[in-house]
Structure formats: C-alpha cells, structure tokens
C-alpha cells in the first residue's frame, strides 16, 4: 500500500519532467528553424521578382503582430477577467510613465536594427548573413560587461576571439549564389556594414532590455506589450519619414502578398520563441540550436540559391560554431546568455 502511494506521488513529477523535456526539444527545434528561415526568407523576399515591398512597413507590422500575440498571452495567463486585463495594462503602461518612457530606448534601437537587417539581407547571401550576424554574441557579451558589470570566464574571451576570426574568414571568402548574378547592384560592403551595426544595436538593446526585466516584477509578455506600445508609433513615424514618397505614391502595403505576410509573422515569432527557450532550455542547448541554424541556412542556400561554398567559408563557419559552443559551456549562472531576452 505504501509503495502504491509513493508511486502515485512520483507519477505527477514524472509527467511534469516529461512535459518540460518535450517543451525543451520543441522550443529548441523551433528556434533553430526560425533562425535559419528568417535569414533565408528575408534574402528571398529582397531578391525575388515582382514588386518590392517597403522594408520599414514590414518591420512595424511585425511589431503589430507581436503586440497582438502578447496581449492574448497576458489575457490568458495573467488576468481573470476582461476588466482585470484592462486594469493590468493601465497600471503597467499608463500609470507608470517613467517606466514606459524608459523602454523607448530599446524600442527605437530595435526598430533601427530590424531595418538594417533588411539592408544586410539585400546585399549579402543568406549563409554569409547568418554567420556574420552571430557577432551579436560578441556585442551582447561586451555590453553585459559594460552595463551589467558581469565577468566573462577566460574560455569565453577565447571563444569571442575565435568568433571574430571565423566571421572574418567568411567575409573574405569568394562564395556566391545565383541571386548575386541576377542583382549586380548588391554591395557587399553595405551588407557587412549594416550587419555589424545591427549586431551592435542588438547587443545593446538586448542587455538593456534584460536590465529592465530584472529591475521590475513584470512578466516578459507584459514587458513586450509595453515595448510594442512604444515601438509601434515610433515604427510608423520612421516608416513615413524614411519612405514617405514610396508610401504616398504606392501605398503602405505595396508589394505585400501571402509570402510577405508569412515573413512578417516569422519575424514577430522570433522574440516570443527566444522567451520560451530562455524558460525551458539552458545556455549550452541554445548554443547548439544557433550552430545548427547556421548549418541549415548553408544547406538550404546551396539548394535554393545555388550557393557555392568555398573551403575558406567552411573553415570560418566551423570556427563560428565552435566559438558558440565554447562560449556557451559554463556553469556560471551570471554569464551573459547567447539569446539575451530580446525582440527579434
């Protein structure tokens, strides 16, 4: 009888453990696919034939989609009624103006970063972009040291040096894809410069957002709502300022079709997936997912874009993947995460 009772007590624990393990696998696989698909999908969207959509409008629409999803999540998980839900939003956003204004900083930085990513994917092949954008690990680590006063372990500094060397090798290689022949106006220097600035902005905004999250008892979903309430007006303003003539002459949704809607939703899902990975996975597994995404992006680039890989590119990509593993391998809890909670 006692053994039966003990077995019944263990059963819920097993179910909970199995559920967590399943969620860990699901979130990591989803993160891997999302990371790879974003690079490939953005590259195709900027090089496919037909009317070209305005990138700044896609960025702000991704914010709108993200806001809608986060509103639903907060309503389902944190509120008990519609009135309570409205009260939560009012207390978090309206009644805390200083806190809301604080998130203007990462909101604006994320908007600029996401617009730069479109510039980068317009000028770099998907595989090269995917590898180069991993420099955000370096910038996140640097800003973690400067802003959060964290200390990196020796092997993490070595990993960051290896990461830089790997990216340099990839950038100096002669690998090409068919889209570069079809679009001779692409500028590799502009693509690289945009990616590097985006990496710096990603590192700063991610660490700043993490500091905000740790400074108040607000869920990541509610904080994302707060960010979106600020970033959406800023995004519309940025779109009209930078692309006024295009929007006025052709319309806000010019060039949109089912594929662009898919791309917008894919980008919106990025930050939400990262939040789930932070909850269910550890740093080592996140590093594995990021490395696997590089492999997936390269393989699909070869198949869909006829990407020609050189030995130098392979060496550089392998160095980047090894650096991610080395950087992730630590038992310290206060070292900067590869996927610092941030918006994609």
Secondary structure, 3 states (H helix, E strand, C coil): CHHHHHHHHHHHHHHHHHHHHHHHHHHHHHHHHHHHHHHHHHHHHHHCCCCCCCHHHHHHHHHHHHHHHHHHHHHHHHCCCHHHHHHHHHHHHHCCHHHHHHCHHHHHHHHHHHHHHHHHHHHCCHHHHHHHHHHHHHHHHHHHHHHCCCCCCHHHHHHHHHHHHHHHHHHHCCCECHHHHHCCCCCHHHHHHHHHHHHHHHHHHHHHHHHHHHCCCCCHHHHHHHHHHHHHHHHHHHHHHHCHHHHHHHCCCCCCCHHHHHHHHHHHHHHHHHHHHHHHCCHHHHHHHHHHHHHHHHHHHHHHCCCECCHHHHHHHHHHHHHHHHHHCCCCCCCCCCCCCCCC
